[in-house]
Amino acid sequence: MASLSVIIPAYNEQSTIGPVLRKVLGVPYLHEVIVVDDCSSDRTSEICAQFAARYSEVRVIRHPRNQGKTAALRTGFAASTGDIVIVQDADLEYDPAEIVDVIRPIADGVADVVYGSRFLVRKAARVLYYYHFLANKFISFLSNLFTNINLTDVETGYKAFRGDIIRNMIISSRRFGFEIEVTAKVAKIGCAIYEVPISYYGRTYEEGKKITAMDGIAAVWQIIKYNLFCSLKQSFLVVPSGRSLTKVRSTNASGA
């Protein structure tokens, strides 16, 4: 079976990081959990260290200064070794119990990249900010115009990748720019991209939500930048082929 790396970027999530890790540790095919603590000032680092001491699958990497979610993901991806790599937020807005559904198309050999969509089929979803909903729809629409792929939820936090694809990607954006940048870059190599429906348990700003209106404005520029002004050579260290995991393994086996 394909091995799974779960990357968890975390910043001041002491109230949720423990429950997230407990749920992630029960996910099938788990190879490793890499928590990147982005210089938290609360007990996040301490709680993660306790899990790492108890469970061999858990690794903790701490940034010496706060650099943002994309920088934390970049660190986590570089340290990963699994056949499949998925992003798991540390705030419980996404339920780790659904990871197995998100990665299944890759494990089955039909997908290279899978996005968990909050809108494909409405599952359990907390009703929150309508303006956020409109902004997400607009950003997804604009991204699709440039990539010519029909994603329903570009800004989803659940994104899973073949390990060789995400580890070879050159990621240069900041803060929450990863969502737009990675979408533009996987589209460039003709990946088999799938979406699966997921639940969404959103937070309010009072509960710790961190994305702002400025991040939405930045996303518009990032769509233009990474689709029009970033070449394939600038997107990957080694350009991976857009083939499914099964096909890659079959090719390797036949050439052995």
N, C-alpha and C positions, 0 to 999 in steps of 0.2 A: 504494500500500500504506500501511497505517497506520504512523505513526512511533512508535517505542518509547523511553520514558524509563526508565532503570533507576536506582533510588535505593538507595544502599548506606550504611546507618548503620555507623560503625566506631568502635570504642574499643579501643585497645591490641591491634590485630590485625596486628602487623608480620610474623608468620610466614605469614599466609594472604592478606592483602589483595592482594599481587602476583599470585599464582595466580588469585584471584577475578577481578581486573581483566583478566588475559590471556584468561580464558575468556569473560567478558562481552563483550569487544570482538569476539568471533567470532559473536555472536548475530545472526540475521537481523533486518532492519527497524530496526536500532539507530540512534537519533537522538542520544541523549546518555546519558552515565553521570554521575550526580551523587553524589559521595562526600561524606558529611557526617561529618567527623572531630570526634567529641564530646570534644575537648580531650585527645587521647591523650598519654601521657607517654613512649611508646616511639617507634620510627621510623615509625609508621603515616603520619603527616603527610608526612614526607620521601619515603617511597615513593610516596604518592599524587601528590605534586608532580612527581615524575619522570615518572609516566605522563601527567599533564596537560600537561607540557612536550612530550611526544612525540606524543600523540594529541589531536586537536582535539575529539574526542567527550567527553573526560574533563574534568569540572569538579570542583573541590574547594572545599568550604565548611568552615571550621573554627570550631567554637564556642569562645568565649573561656573557658568553664568547662564542666565535665561536667554534662550535664542529663538524660541517659538516652536510651534508644532512641526513645521516642515523640517527644521533642523534636527529635531528629535527623531523624526521618521528617517531622515537620511542616515543618522547614526545607527538606528536599529536595523535598517535594510542592509547596511554594510556588514553588520555583525551576524546576520542571519545565515543559516546553512540549509534550511528546509527546501524540499521540492516545491512547496506551495507556501506563499507568504501572505498573511492577511493583517490588516490594520484593525486594532480594537481600541476604541476610546476608553479612557479611564473613568468616565463619569456615569456609566450605566445608562446612557441614552440609547445604546444598542445592546441587545441581550446576547451574551456569548453562547447561549443555547442554540442560536440560529447560525452560528459559524459553520456547522456541518452542512447546512443547506446552501450557504454561500459558496463554499469551496467545492461542492459536489460536481459541478460541470467540469472543473479542472481535473479533479481526481478521476472522473469518468473518461477523461481524454478528449472531450469535445470543445473545451474552452482554454484560452490562454489567460484571459483576464475576466473577472466577474465583479459586477457592481451590485450591491444590495440596494434595491430601490424602495423608497418609502411611498412611492406613488403608483407603481406598476399594478399592484392589487392592494387595496387598502386593508392592512391588517390592524392590529392594535396600535393606535397612534394618539399621543396626547395632543389635545387641541390647544395651540398656543398662538403665536404671532402671525396674523394674516399677511403683514408686510413681508415677513421672512419667506412665506410661501410664494408670494408674487415674485420676490427677488430671485428665489431659487428657480422658479419656472422660467424667468427671463434669462438668467445665466445659462441654464440648460439649453434653452432655445438658441441663444447666441453661440454657445460652444458647438452645438450640433450643426449650425450653418457653416462653421469653419472646418469641422472635422468630417462632415457628411456621414455621421453615425447618429442613430436615433435613440439616444439615451433619455430616460425620463427623469434621472436624478444625478446630475453631475456632481453635486456637492455632498453626496452621501458619505458617511464616515466608514461604511463597510466596503472596502475594496480588497480583492484578493488577486494575486498574480502568480504566474509561474516564477519560481525563484530566480531563474537566469535572466528574466526580463527586468525585474525590478532592481536586481543587484547591478546590472549593467547600465541602468539609466543614470544620466547626469542630471541631478536635481539642483536647481539654482534659485528657486523662488524662496520667499520668506513668509512667516506667519502661517496663514491658511491657504497660501497659493498652491500648495501641492495638488489639490483637487483638480484645478484647471490645468496645471502643467502636465501632470501624469496622463490626463485624458488626451491632450494634444499629442503627446509623445507615443502613447500606445497606438493611436490612430495612424501614425506615420508608418508603422511597420506591418500594417494589415493584420493585426491580431484578431483572433476569434474572440469577440467580446460578448459576454452574456449578462443579462440582468435577472435577478431573482427577487421576489417580494420579501420584505422584512418588516418587522415591527419597529416602532420608534417611540421612546419614552423621553421626550424632550425636557429640558430644564428651562426655568426662567433665569433672567439675569441675577435676580436675588438669590437663586440657588447655585449660581456659579457659571452660567453660560458666558463664554468669553468672546465670541465672534461679534464684530461691530459693523455698522453701516459702511465704514471706510474699507473694510475687507470686501464688501460687495462691490464697491466702486473699483477697487484694485483688481477684482476678478475680470472686469471688462477689459482693462488694459492687458492683463495676462492672457486672455483669450487671443487677442490680436498678436501679442508678442510671441507666444509659443507656437502659434499656428503659422504665422507669416514670416517671422524673423528668426526662427530657430531651425536650423537645418537638421537632417537626420544625423549627420556626423557630430553635431553639437548636442545631440539628444542622448547618445549612448556611447559608452566606452568601447564596447563591441556590440555591433548591431545584431540582436537576436532574431531568429526567424520566427515568423508568426505561425508556428505550428503547434498543435496540441501536445500535451505531455506524453500521451501514448505514442504519438508518431515519433517524437524525439527519442523515446526509449527504444522503439522498434528499429530506428535507424542506427542507434548506437549498438544494439544487439547484433544486427546484421553485419556491422562492420567490425565486430570484435574478432 
